[in-house]
Amino acid sequence: MKKLKIYMENGEFVIEHVNSFGNGTKCSFLSENGLKESLDSYAAVIDQYELEVSDELWAMVINYVSSEEFQRK
């Protein structure tokens, strides 16, 4: 299954996209807004991914992907 790993690294927000073959790519963002904008690109297909979110970002990410704003994208 495809995964999105979301965590903090060196003071930056990171989304690591891991495909079904286990290969991954990482994107780093300086702000929470940058992270959310990147998550927006997954809005139509988010149900195809397993989310692995760090404890420190769990509430923010889950609240955002559950929001009406995200669901309308």
For each residue, the residues with C-beta under 8 A, 3 or more apart:
1: 20 49 50
2: 17 18 19 20 48 49 50
3: 16 17 18 49 50 51 52
4: 15 16 17 18 42 49 50 51 52
5: 14 15 16 18 24 52 53
6: 13 14 15 16 35 51 52 53 54 57 61
7: 14 16 53 54 56 57
8: 11 12 13 14 54 56 57
9: 12 14 28
10:
11: 8
12: 8 9 28 29 30
13: 6 8 28 29 30 31 32 34 35 57
14: 5 6 7 8 9 26 27 28 29
15: 4 5 6 26 27 29 35 38 39
16: 3 4 5 6 7 24 25 26 27
17: 2 3 4 24 25 26 27
18: 2 3 4 5 22 23 24
19: 2 22 23 24
20: 1 2
21:
22: 18 19
23: 18 19
24: 5 16 17 18 19
25: 16 17
26: 14 15 16 17
27: 14 15 16 17 38
28: 9 12 13 14
29: 12 13 14 15 32 34 35 38
30: 12 13 34
31: 13 34 35
32: 13 29 35 36 60
33: 36 37
34: 13 29 30 31 37 38
35: 6 13 15 29 31 32 38 39
36: 32 33 39 40 64
37: 33 34 40 41
38: 15 27 29 34 35 41 42
39: 15 35 36 42 43 46 61 64 65 70
40: 36 37 43 70 73
41: 37 38
42: 4 38 39 45 46 49
43: 39 40 46 70 71 73
44: 73
45: 42 48 49
46: 39 42 43 49 51 65
47:
48: 2 45
49: 1 2 3 4 42 45 46
50: 1 2 3 4
51: 3 4 6 46 61 65
52: 3 4 5 6
53: 5 6 7 57 58 61 62
54: 6 7 8 57 58
55: 58
56: 7 8
57: 6 7 8 13 53 54 60 61
58: 53 54 55 61 62
59: 62 63
60: 32 57 63 64
61: 6 39 51 53 57 58 64 65
62: 53 58 59 65 66
63: 59 60 66 67
64: 36 39 60 61 67 69 70
65: 39 46 51 61 62 70
66: 62 63 70 71
67: 63 64 70 71
68: 71 72
69: 64 72 73
70: 39 40 43 64 65 66 67 73
71: 43 66 67 68
72: 68 69
73: 40 43 44 69 70
